Amino acid sequence: MEPSHSGPAPSCLDTACLATRDAAAGMARAVAPQEEPGQSKVRLEMKTETKGLFLTAVSKEDLRERSLRQIFGSSQTLRDIKDPSGVKSPTAIVQKKIQEHCQRGKVFFSQGEWEKAVICYSKAINLNPQQVEFYVQKAEAFLKLCDFQSAVLNLRKAYSLSSAKEEYVERMAFILYLQGQSLFDQEVYGDALESFTRASELQPDNSVYRRRSISCLAALNRYHDCFRLVNEELDQDSKNPDLYILRAKLNEHFSRAILCYQDIQEAIALEPQHKEAQVQMRRLLKRAQKAKNQAMNKALKGNLKDALLKITFAIENSPFDAGYLIFRGTLHRRLKDFNSAIDDYIKATELCEEKGAVAMEAQRQLLLTYNDFAVHCYTQGFFEEALLLLNKALKGEKNEKGLYVNRGDCLFRLGELTFALADYQQALELSPMDFSLRRRVGMLLDELGLQEHKQGKYQQAVYCFSGAIESNPRLPHYYLHRAKSRLFLQDVMSAKEDVIITLLLDPENEAPYLMMEGGRTLSFSTHLAIQLISFPQQVLPVVTSLFPGQPIQDIISSKIAEVAKTILERKLQACPYSNSPAKLQWPPGAIEDEPKKPGAQREEPERALKDSESIISPCATEQELYKQIAISRRRVNKVSEAVVEEKK
């Protein structure tokens, strides 16, 4: 018996539709297990409503449990939340975590646990990478760990995010400075230099960073770069004595002793009690004195070139010592480097007090150098240049007879006999008892008299010959020349007296003597005069014209000869120093290699050198001047003979 139903029996089609719907719902849950809880809930409710028609319908609690299990798995987190509306937003949660990490980082930092502090600040930065403070705090933690590079990187990030950039630039520069100092202490000078350089680039006005770079360059033996940076520092800070001392040491390394001395002097001028500057200055002066003593010893041994090198080294270490410059100038003079000697003496004069002893010595040596230079030019035939140098010497010293004599010699060689005579006479006024000067004056007056005679100016010629006789009454050809001029003036008696005196003084005639007071025989043999003229050939024609047909003995024994003897005797008495041998005496030391007198006391080396170099050297000797006159006269005679031949 079939069971009865309260409603109509479902058809097969309805049963199939229901089965298909349940299968589709199951597949949908299997395919999309990660759907949002809300969506799942909607579908479940729809299904519940659908399945509510059947005995196998699922409750809401079971459906919710299934959804939570699909979302959270076996975890019980958030299972106890009864009201989801009470949970904070994700932003608030993140902000809270950031604050927690930051607070924990500060705690770790204060406790000295800097690695944990770095971790906390890193977590905070991960949650909020735009927060500047976190980078700053993290950089400080890295700095405590001596991780300078990481600290700089974090500060650089803070610099890029912040508007207050100057603060972070200063901090970065300081950290780079600390890094460089640490590397410098470890003798890693290359990396230290890089750190100091980066620090100075961030803060160009901070001199400490630049000067630490200088220390690194010095440690790396890069002295040229070091010198360049020191100069740049001095351009910005010229009142720092330490910088001058540093540059002085660099100059000493480069063997620039003069610049080293100047830098030390600058440092002392800025700070007179600067200990390092005082030590350096004493060392330089001691080294200079030692070199000067070595130069003195070498000069005394005749090794002038090595002496010059030593005194130059002394001057480099003490360039403002006038005594060193004077000594070097003396060596230059002896080596005939006159331009260098003049420069040294001028510098020495500028360094001394105007009227001090050293200044006077420098001025004296300067005029001596001008004179020696002039003598050198004279011997080379550059008479005009020698004249200019002697003019400079006389401008500084007007009471030195040797300078006038030398200038007179130059003027004589240039044919300016009148000006030469003026210089000789000026020298004679300064030294009236110098017979060598009188001989020069006589020689020049005789030459002027001959020129006047040739021009027909016989009275002026007589005046010149008389002056020559007054200067040197022992030369017979002076009287002969005057006798010829007097003949043209019709002064026969005076001409006869001059001829007789010529015969009395002429060593080639038959009566080469003259009796003086007390029976002393006076004779004078002047070979220079014989070299100048063929004396007998000139005197005989004059004797023949004045004393025709009379022998020499009769002429000498005549009454007029007695008058001539009296005149000559008076002249010789008026010039008593003419009785001494006619030898030019120059001061000791003027002639090189002059033998020293035996038993002479040895002088101090420095004084001996100065004395030997304080003599006015002559341009020419009397013999050289007479020889030049002879050459000139022979040249004139040849020209005259050539003119006569052409007329014939």
C-alpha positions as CSV (number, residue, x, y, z in Angstrom):
1,M,0.0,0.0,0.0
2,E,1.6,3.3,-1.1
3,P,1.9,6.1,1.4
4,S,-0.4,9.0,1.1
5,H,0.9,12.6,0.4
6,S,-0.6,15.8,1.7
7,G,0.2,17.6,-1.5
8,P,0.5,16.8,-5.1
9,A,3.4,14.5,-5.8
10,P,6.4,16.3,-7.5
11,S,7.0,15.5,-11.0
12,C,10.2,14.0,-12.3
13,L,11.0,17.4,-14.0
14,D,10.9,19.2,-10.7
15,T,13.1,16.7,-9.0
16,A,15.7,17.0,-11.7
17,C,15.7,20.8,-11.5
18,L,16.3,20.7,-7.7
19,A,19.2,18.2,-8.1
20,T,20.8,20.4,-10.8
21,R,20.5,23.5,-8.6
22,D,22.2,21.9,-5.6
23,A,25.1,20.6,-7.7
24,A,25.7,24.0,-9.2
25,A,25.8,25.6,-5.8
26,G,28.4,23.1,-4.5
27,M,30.6,23.8,-7.5
28,A,30.4,27.5,-7.0
29,R,31.7,27.1,-3.4
30,A,34.5,24.9,-4.5
31,V,35.7,27.2,-7.3
32,A,35.6,30.5,-5.3
33,P,36.7,29.8,-1.8
34,Q,38.4,33.3,-1.4
35,E,35.4,35.4,-2.0
36,E,34.5,38.2,0.5
37,P,32.6,37.2,3.5
38,G,29.8,39.5,2.6
39,Q,29.3,38.0,-0.8
40,S,29.4,34.4,0.6
41,K,26.8,35.4,3.1
42,V,24.5,36.6,0.5
43,R,24.8,33.5,-1.5
44,L,24.3,31.4,1.5
45,E,21.2,33.2,2.5
46,M,19.9,32.7,-1.0
47,K,20.6,29.1,-0.8
48,T,19.0,28.8,2.6
49,E,16.0,30.4,1.4
50,T,16.0,28.0,-1.5
51,K,16.7,25.0,0.6
52,G,14.3,26.0,3.2
53,L,11.8,24.2,1.2
54,F,13.6,21.0,2.0
55,L,14.3,18.9,5.0
56,T,18.1,19.1,4.5
57,A,18.5,23.0,4.8
58,V,21.7,24.4,6.6
59,S,21.5,27.0,9.4
60,K,23.1,30.5,9.3
61,E,25.6,29.6,12.1
62,D,26.9,26.7,10.1
63,L,27.3,28.8,7.0
64,R,29.2,31.5,9.0
65,E,31.5,29.0,10.5
66,R,32.3,27.6,7.1
67,S,33.0,31.1,5.7
68,L,35.4,32.0,8.6
69,R,37.2,28.7,8.2
70,Q,37.7,29.5,4.5
71,I,39.0,33.0,5.3
72,F,41.2,32.4,8.4
73,G,41.8,28.7,8.3
74,S,42.5,27.2,11.7
75,S,43.6,30.5,13.2
76,Q,41.5,31.8,16.0
77,T,42.6,35.5,15.4
78,L,39.6,37.8,15.1
79,R,37.2,34.9,15.9
80,D,36.3,36.7,19.1
81,I,35.3,39.9,17.4
82,K,31.6,40.3,18.0
83,D,31.2,43.7,16.4
84,P,33.5,44.5,13.4
85,S,32.5,48.1,13.5
86,G,34.6,48.6,16.6
87,V,38.0,47.8,14.9
88,K,40.3,50.8,14.1
89,S,41.1,51.7,10.5
90,P,44.4,50.4,8.9
91,T,45.9,53.9,8.9
92,A,45.4,54.2,12.6
93,I,46.9,50.8,13.2
94,V,50.0,51.6,11.1
95,Q,50.4,54.9,12.8
96,K,50.3,53.2,16.2
97,K,52.9,50.7,15.1
98,I,55.2,53.5,13.8
99,Q,55.0,55.2,17.2
100,E,55.8,52.0,19.0
101,H,58.9,51.4,16.8
102,C,60.1,54.9,17.3
103,Q,59.6,54.8,21.0
104,R,61.4,51.5,21.3
105,G,64.2,52.9,19.1
106,K,64.7,55.8,21.5
107,V,64.7,53.5,24.4
108,F,67.4,51.3,22.9
109,F,69.4,54.3,21.9
110,S,69.4,55.7,25.4
111,Q,70.4,52.3,26.7
112,G,73.4,52.1,24.3
113,E,71.8,49.3,22.3
114,W,72.4,51.1,19.0
115,E,72.0,48.0,16.7
116,K,68.5,47.4,18.1
117,A,67.8,51.1,17.7
118,V,68.8,50.9,14.0
119,I,66.4,48.0,13.6
120,C,63.5,49.9,15.2
121,Y,64.1,53.0,13.1
122,S,64.3,50.9,10.0
123,K,60.9,49.4,10.8
124,A,59.5,52.8,11.4
125,I,60.9,54.0,8.0
126,N,59.4,51.0,6.3
127,L,56.0,52.0,7.6
128,N,56.5,55.7,6.9
129,P,59.4,56.4,4.5
130,Q,58.7,60.2,4.4
131,Q,59.4,60.9,8.1
132,V,62.7,62.9,8.3
133,E,63.2,62.4,12.0
134,F,63.5,58.6,11.6
135,Y,66.5,59.0,9.1
136,V,68.1,61.5,11.5
137,Q,67.8,59.2,14.5
138,K,68.9,56.2,12.5
139,A,72.0,58.2,11.3
140,E,72.9,59.1,14.9
141,A,72.6,55.4,15.9
142,F,74.9,54.5,13.0
143,L,77.3,57.2,14.1
144,K,77.5,55.6,17.6
145,L,78.3,52.4,15.8
146,C,81.1,54.2,13.9
147,D,79.4,53.3,10.6
148,F,80.1,56.8,9.2
149,Q,79.1,55.9,5.6
150,S,75.6,54.6,6.6
151,A,75.2,57.7,8.8
152,V,76.0,60.0,5.9
153,L,73.6,58.1,3.6
154,N,70.7,58.5,6.1
155,L,71.4,62.2,6.6
156,R,71.5,62.6,2.8
157,K,68.0,61.1,2.7
158,A,66.9,63.5,5.4
159,Y,68.5,66.3,3.4
160,S,66.5,65.4,0.4
161,L,63.2,65.3,2.3
162,S,63.6,68.3,4.6
163,S,63.4,72.0,3.8
164,A,66.0,72.9,6.6
165,K,68.9,71.6,4.6
166,E,71.7,73.7,6.2
167,E,71.5,71.8,9.4
168,Y,71.9,68.4,7.7
169,V,74.8,69.6,5.5
170,E,76.7,70.7,8.6
171,R,76.1,67.4,10.3
172,M,77.1,65.4,7.2
173,A,80.3,67.4,6.9
174,F,81.1,66.8,10.6
175,I,80.5,63.0,10.2
176,L,82.8,62.9,7.1
177,Y,85.4,64.8,9.2
178,L,85.2,62.2,11.9
179,Q,85.5,59.4,9.3
180,G,88.5,61.1,7.9
181,Q,90.1,61.6,11.3
182,S,89.5,57.9,12.1
183,L,91.1,56.8,8.8
184,F,94.0,59.3,9.3
185,D,94.7,57.7,12.8
186,Q,94.8,54.3,11.1
187,E,97.3,55.8,8.5
188,V,94.8,55.2,5.7
189,Y,95.7,58.6,4.2
190,G,94.1,58.2,0.8
191,D,90.7,57.4,2.1
192,A,91.1,60.0,4.9
193,L,91.9,62.6,2.2
194,E,88.7,61.7,0.3
195,S,86.6,62.1,3.5
196,F,88.2,65.5,4.4
197,T,87.8,66.7,0.8
198,R,84.0,65.7,0.8
199,A,83.6,67.5,4.1
200,S,85.3,70.7,2.8
201,E,83.1,70.5,-0.3
202,L,80.0,70.5,1.9
203,Q,81.3,73.4,4.0
204,P,83.9,75.3,1.9
205,D,84.2,78.0,4.6
206,N,85.4,75.6,7.3
207,S,89.1,75.9,7.4
208,V,89.6,72.9,9.7
209,Y,88.4,70.5,7.0
210,R,90.7,72.0,4.4
211,R,93.7,71.9,6.7
212,R,93.2,68.3,7.5
213,S,93.3,67.7,3.8
214,I,96.7,69.4,3.8
215,S,97.9,67.0,6.5
216,C,96.8,64.0,4.4
217,L,98.6,65.4,1.3
218,A,101.8,65.8,3.3
219,A,101.5,62.3,4.7
220,L,101.1,61.1,1.1
221,N,104.2,63.1,0.0
222,R,102.1,65.1,-2.4
223,Y,104.0,68.3,-1.5
224,H,103.1,70.3,-4.6
225,D,99.4,69.8,-4.0
226,C,100.0,70.5,-0.3
227,F,101.8,73.8,-1.2
228,R,99.0,74.8,-3.4
229,L,96.4,74.3,-0.7
230,V,98.5,76.2,1.8
231,N,98.7,79.2,-0.6
232,E,95.0,79.1,-0.9
233,E,94.6,79.1,2.8
234,L,96.9,82.1,3.2
235,D,94.9,84.0,0.6
236,Q,91.9,83.6,2.9
237,D,93.7,83.9,6.2
238,S,96.9,85.9,5.9
239,K,97.1,86.6,9.7
240,N,97.7,83.0,10.7
241,P,101.3,82.4,11.8
242,D,100.9,78.6,11.8
243,L,100.2,78.6,8.1
244,Y,103.4,80.6,7.4
245,I,105.4,78.1,9.4
246,L,103.8,75.2,7.4
247,R,104.7,76.9,4.2
248,A,108.2,77.6,5.4
249,K,108.7,73.9,6.0
250,L,107.4,73.1,2.5
251,N,109.7,75.8,1.0
252,E,112.6,74.2,2.9
253,H,111.6,70.8,1.4
254,F,111.8,72.4,-2.0
255,S,115.2,73.9,-1.2
256,R,113.9,77.4,-1.3
257,A,115.7,78.7,1.7
258,I,115.0,82.4,1.0
259,L,111.2,81.9,0.9
260,C,111.5,79.7,4.0
261,Y,113.2,82.6,5.8
262,Q,110.6,85.1,4.6
263,D,107.7,82.9,5.8
264,I,109.3,82.5,9.2
265,Q,109.9,86.2,9.4
266,E,106.2,86.8,8.6
267,A,105.2,84.4,11.3
268,I,107.4,86.2,13.9
269,A,106.0,89.6,12.8
270,L,102.4,88.3,13.4
271,E,103.3,86.6,16.7
272,P,106.8,87.6,18.1
273,Q,106.7,84.9,20.8
274,H,105.7,82.1,18.4
275,K,107.9,79.2,19.7
276,E,108.0,77.2,16.5
277,A,108.9,80.3,14.5
278,Q,111.7,81.2,16.9
279,V,113.1,77.6,16.7
280,Q,113.1,77.7,13.0
281,M,114.7,81.1,12.8
282,R,117.5,80.1,15.1
283,R,118.2,77.0,13.0
284,L,118.4,79.0,9.8
285,L,120.8,81.6,11.3
286,K,123.0,78.9,12.7
287,R,123.1,77.1,9.4
288,A,123.9,80.4,7.6
289,Q,126.8,81.2,10.0
290,K,128.3,77.8,9.5
291,A,128.2,78.1,5.7
292,K,129.8,81.6,5.9
293,N,132.7,80.2,7.9
294,Q,133.2,77.5,5.4
295,A,133.1,80.1,2.6
296,M,135.8,82.1,4.4
297,N,138.1,79.2,4.7
298,K,137.8,78.2,1.1
299,A,138.4,81.8,0.0
300,L,141.6,82.0,2.0
301,K,142.8,78.8,0.3
302,G,142.0,80.4,-3.1
303,N,139.0,78.2,-3.9
304,L,136.8,81.1,-4.8
305,K,134.1,79.2,-6.7
306,D,133.4,76.8,-3.9
307,A,133.5,79.8,-1.5
308,L,130.9,81.5,-3.6
309,L,128.6,78.5,-3.4
310,K,128.9,78.4,0.4
311,I,128.3,82.1,0.9
312,T,125.3,81.9,-1.5
313,F,123.9,79.1,0.7
314,A,124.4,81.3,3.7
315,I,122.6,84.2,2.1
316,E,119.7,82.0,1.2
317,N,119.3,81.0,4.9
318,S,119.8,84.6,6.1
319,P,119.0,86.9,3.1
320,F,118.9,90.1,5.1
321,D,122.4,90.0,6.5
322,A,124.3,92.8,4.8
323,G,127.7,91.3,5.8
324,Y,127.0,88.1,3.9
325,L,126.1,90.2,0.8
326,I,129.3,92.3,1.1
327,F,131.4,89.1,1.3
328,R,129.8,87.5,-1.7
329,G,130.2,90.8,-3.6
330,T,133.9,90.6,-2.8
331,L,134.1,87.1,-4.2
332,H,132.3,88.2,-7.4
333,R,134.8,91.0,-7.8
334,R,137.7,88.6,-7.5
335,L,136.1,86.3,-10.1
336,K,135.5,89.4,-12.3
337,D,131.7,88.9,-12.2
338,F,131.3,92.7,-11.7
339,N,127.5,92.9,-12.4
340,S,126.7,90.4,-9.7
341,A,129.1,92.1,-7.3
342,I,127.4,95.5,-7.9
343,D,124.0,93.9,-7.3
344,D,125.1,92.5,-4.0
345,Y,126.7,95.7,-2.8
346,I,123.5,97.7,-3.7
347,K,121.4,95.2,-1.8
348,A,123.7,95.4,1.2
349,T,123.5,99.2,1.1
350,E,119.7,99.1,1.1
351,L,119.6,96.8,4.1
352,C,121.9,98.9,6.3
353,E,121.4,102.1,8.2
354,E,122.4,105.1,6.0
355,K,125.4,106.2,8.1
356,G,126.3,102.9,9.8
357,A,129.7,101.2,9.5
358,V,128.3,98.3,7.4
359,A,126.7,100.8,5.0
360,M,129.9,102.7,4.6
361,E,131.8,99.5,3.9
362,A,129.2,98.4,1.4
363,Q,129.5,101.8,-0.3
364,R,133.2,101.6,-0.3
365,Q,133.2,98.1,-1.9
366,L,130.6,99.3,-4.5
367,L,132.9,102.1,-5.8
368,L,135.8,99.7,-5.8
369,T,133.8,97.3,-7.9
370,Y,133.0,100.2,-10.3
371,N,136.7,100.9,-10.5
372,D,137.7,97.2,-11.1
373,F,135.0,96.9,-13.7
374,A,136.4,100.0,-15.4
375,V,139.9,98.7,-15.3
376,H,138.7,95.5,-16.9
377,C,137.0,97.4,-19.6
378,Y,140.1,99.5,-20.1
379,T,142.3,96.5,-20.6
380,Q,139.8,95.2,-23.2
381,G,139.9,98.5,-25.0
382,F,136.4,99.7,-24.0
383,F,137.4,103.1,-22.8
384,E,134.0,104.8,-23.1
385,E,132.4,102.1,-20.9
386,A,135.3,102.4,-18.4
387,L,134.7,106.1,-18.3
388,L,131.0,105.7,-17.5
389,L,131.8,103.3,-14.7
390,L,134.4,105.6,-13.2
391,N,131.9,108.5,-13.3
392,K,129.5,106.4,-11.2
393,A,132.3,105.6,-8.7
394,L,133.2,109.3,-8.4
395,K,129.6,110.2,-7.9
396,G,129.7,108.3,-4.7
397,E,133.3,109.1,-3.6
398,K,134.9,112.4,-4.6
399,N,138.0,112.1,-2.4
400,E,139.7,109.1,-3.9
401,K,142.7,110.1,-6.0
402,G,142.9,106.7,-7.7
403,L,139.5,107.1,-9.3
404,Y,140.6,110.5,-10.8
405,V,143.8,108.9,-12.1
406,N,142.0,106.1,-13.7
407,R,139.5,108.4,-15.3
408,G,142.3,110.5,-16.5
409,D,143.9,107.5,-18.1
410,C,140.6,106.7,-19.9
411,L,140.3,110.2,-21.1
412,F,143.9,110.2,-22.3
413,R,143.2,107.0,-24.4
414,L,140.1,108.7,-25.8
415,G,142.2,111.7,-26.8
416,E,140.6,114.1,-24.4
417,L,143.9,115.4,-23.0
418,T,142.5,118.5,-21.5
419,F,140.0,116.6,-19.4
420,A,142.6,114.0,-18.5
421,L,144.9,116.7,-17.3
422,A,142.1,118.1,-15.1
423,D,141.6,114.7,-13.5
424,Y,145.3,114.2,-12.9
425,Q,145.5,117.7,-11.3
426,Q,142.5,116.9,-9.1
427,A,144.2,113.7,-7.9
428,L,147.4,115.8,-7.3
429,E,145.5,118.2,-5.1
430,L,144.3,115.3,-3.0
431,S,147.9,113.9,-2.7
432,P,150.4,116.7,-3.4
433,M,153.4,114.6,-2.4
434,D,152.7,111.8,-4.8
435,F,155.5,112.0,-7.3
436,S,153.9,109.4,-9.6
437,L,151.0,111.8,-10.1
438,R,153.4,114.7,-10.9
439,R,155.1,112.5,-13.5
440,R,151.7,111.8,-15.1
441,V,150.8,115.5,-15.1
442,G,154.2,116.3,-16.7
443,M,153.8,113.7,-19.3
444,L,150.4,115.0,-20.3
445,L,151.4,118.7,-20.3
446,D,154.4,117.7,-22.6
447,E,152.0,116.0,-25.0
448,L,149.7,119.0,-25.0
449,G,152.6,121.3,-25.6
450,L,153.7,119.3,-28.6
451,Q,150.1,119.6,-30.0
452,E,150.1,123.4,-29.5
453,H,153.5,123.6,-31.1
454,K,152.4,121.8,-34.2
455,Q,149.4,124.1,-34.5
456,G,151.8,127.1,-34.3
457,K,150.6,128.2,-30.8
458,Y,154.1,128.6,-29.5
459,Q,153.3,130.7,-26.5
460,Q,150.8,128.2,-25.2
461,A,153.2,125.4,-26.0
462,V,155.9,127.1,-23.8
463,Y,153.3,127.4,-21.1
464,C,152.5,123.6,-21.3
465,F,156.2,122.6,-21.4
466,S,156.9,124.9,-18.4
467,G,154.2,123.1,-16.5
468,A,155.6,119.7,-17.4
469,I,159.0,120.9,-16.1
470,E,157.5,122.0,-12.8
471,S,155.9,118.7,-12.4
472,N,159.0,116.7,-13.2
473,P,162.2,118.7,-13.6
474,R,164.4,115.7,-14.3
475,L,163.3,114.8,-17.8
476,P,165.5,116.4,-20.4
477,H,163.2,116.3,-23.4
478,Y,160.8,118.7,-21.6
479,Y,163.5,121.4,-21.8
480,L,164.3,120.5,-25.4
481,H,160.7,120.9,-26.4
482,R,160.4,124.2,-24.7
483,A,163.7,125.4,-26.3
484,K,162.2,124.7,-29.8
485,S,159.1,126.7,-29.0
486,R,161.1,129.6,-27.6
487,L,163.2,129.7,-30.7
488,F,160.0,130.4,-32.7
489,L,159.2,133.1,-30.2
490,Q,162.7,134.6,-30.7
491,D,163.6,134.0,-27.1
492,V,167.1,132.8,-27.9
493,M,168.6,133.3,-24.5
494,S,166.0,131.2,-22.7
495,A,166.2,128.6,-25.5
496,K,170.0,128.4,-24.9
497,E,169.4,127.8,-21.2
498,D,166.9,125.0,-22.0
499,V,169.3,123.3,-24.4
500,I,172.2,123.4,-21.9
501,I,169.9,121.9,-19.2
502,T,169.0,119.3,-21.7
503,L,172.7,118.5,-22.2
504,L,173.3,118.4,-18.5
505,L,170.4,115.9,-18.0
506,D,170.9,113.9,-21.1
507,P,172.5,110.5,-20.3
508,E,173.8,110.1,-23.8
509,N,175.9,113.3,-24.0
510,E,179.5,113.7,-22.9
511,A,178.7,115.4,-19.5
512,P,175.9,113.4,-17.9
513,Y,176.2,114.9,-14.4
514,L,175.5,118.0,-12.4
515,M,177.3,119.0,-9.2
516,M,174.9,119.8,-6.4
517,E,175.5,121.2,-2.9
518,G,177.9,119.3,-0.8
519,G,179.7,117.8,-3.8
520,R,177.1,115.1,-4.3
521,T,176.8,113.9,-7.9
522,L,173.3,113.9,-9.2
523,S,172.5,111.8,-12.3
524,F,169.2,110.6,-13.6
525,S,168.8,107.9,-16.2
526,T,165.4,108.0,-17.8
527,H,165.0,105.0,-20.1
528,L,161.4,105.9,-20.7
529,A,162.5,109.1,-22.4
530,I,165.0,107.3,-24.5
531,Q,162.2,105.0,-25.7
532,L,160.0,107.9,-26.7
533,I,162.6,109.8,-28.8
534,S,165.9,109.3,-30.4
535,F,167.2,112.0,-28.2
536,P,170.7,112.8,-29.6
537,Q,169.3,113.1,-33.1
538,Q,166.9,115.8,-31.9
539,V,169.1,117.7,-29.6
540,L,172.1,118.1,-31.9
541,P,170.3,120.2,-34.6
542,V,169.1,122.6,-31.9
543,V,172.5,122.8,-30.3
544,T,174.1,123.5,-33.7
545,S,171.6,126.3,-34.5
546,L,172.1,128.0,-31.1
547,F,175.8,127.3,-30.6
548,P,177.2,127.1,-34.1
549,G,180.7,125.6,-34.2
550,Q,181.1,125.2,-30.4
551,P,181.9,121.8,-28.8
552,I,179.8,120.4,-26.1
553,Q,182.4,120.9,-23.4
554,D,182.8,124.6,-24.2
555,I,179.0,125.1,-24.1
556,I,178.7,123.4,-20.7
557,S,181.6,125.5,-19.3
558,S,180.3,128.8,-20.6
559,K,178.8,131.5,-18.4
560,I,175.3,130.9,-19.7
561,A,175.8,127.2,-18.6
562,E,176.4,128.5,-15.1
563,V,173.1,130.3,-15.2
564,A,171.4,127.2,-16.5
565,K,172.9,125.1,-13.7
566,T,171.6,127.5,-11.2
567,I,168.1,127.4,-12.7
568,L,168.1,123.6,-12.7
569,E,169.4,123.4,-9.2
570,R,166.6,125.6,-7.9
571,K,164.0,123.6,-9.7
572,L,165.3,120.4,-8.2
573,Q,165.4,121.9,-4.8
574,A,161.8,123.1,-5.2
575,C,160.9,119.5,-6.0
576,P,163.0,117.4,-3.5
577,Y,161.0,114.2,-3.8
578,S,162.2,114.1,-7.4
579,N,165.5,112.8,-6.1
580,S,163.9,109.5,-5.2
581,P,163.9,106.7,-7.7
582,A,161.2,107.1,-10.3
583,K,159.2,104.1,-9.3
584,L,155.5,104.0,-9.0
585,Q,154.5,102.8,-5.6
586,W,151.0,101.4,-5.3
587,P,149.6,100.4,-1.9
588,P,150.3,96.9,-0.7
589,G,147.9,94.3,-2.1
590,A,147.2,96.2,-5.3
591,I,149.5,93.9,-7.3
592,E,148.3,90.2,-7.3
593,D,150.6,87.7,-5.6
594,E,152.7,90.3,-3.9
595,P,155.1,88.6,-1.6
596,K,154.4,89.1,2.1
597,K,157.1,90.5,4.3
598,P,158.6,87.8,6.5
599,G,157.6,87.9,10.2
600,A,154.4,89.8,9.4
601,Q,151.7,89.1,12.0
602,R,148.8,87.0,10.7
603,E,145.5,88.9,10.6
604,E,142.0,87.6,11.1
605,P,140.8,85.8,7.9
606,E,137.8,88.1,7.3
607,R,139.8,91.3,7.9
608,A,142.6,90.1,5.7
609,L,140.2,89.5,2.8
610,K,138.5,92.9,3.2
611,D,141.9,94.7,3.3
612,S,143.1,92.9,0.2
613,E,140.0,94.0,-1.7
614,S,140.0,97.6,-0.6
615,I,142.6,98.9,-2.9
616,I,142.0,101.1,-6.0
617,S,143.5,99.2,-8.9
618,P,145.1,101.3,-11.6
619,C,144.0,101.3,-15.2
620,A,147.5,101.7,-16.5
621,T,151.1,102.1,-15.3
622,E,153.4,105.0,-16.3
623,Q,155.3,102.7,-18.5
624,E,152.1,101.7,-20.4
625,L,151.2,105.4,-20.9
626,Y,154.7,106.3,-22.2
627,K,154.5,103.4,-24.5
628,Q,151.1,104.5,-25.8
629,I,152.5,108.0,-26.4
630,A,155.5,106.6,-28.3
631,I,153.1,104.6,-30.5
632,S,151.0,107.7,-31.1
633,R,154.0,109.8,-32.0
634,R,155.4,107.2,-34.4
635,R,152.0,107.0,-36.1
636,V,151.9,110.8,-36.4
637,N,155.4,110.9,-37.8
638,K,154.5,108.3,-40.4
639,V,151.5,110.3,-41.5
640,S,153.7,113.5,-41.7
641,E,156.3,111.7,-43.8
642,A,153.6,110.4,-46.1
643,V,152.2,113.9,-46.6
644,V,155.6,115.3,-47.4
645,E,156.2,112.5,-49.9
646,E,152.9,113.3,-51.6
647,K,153.8,117.0,-51.9
648,K,157.1,116.1,-53.6
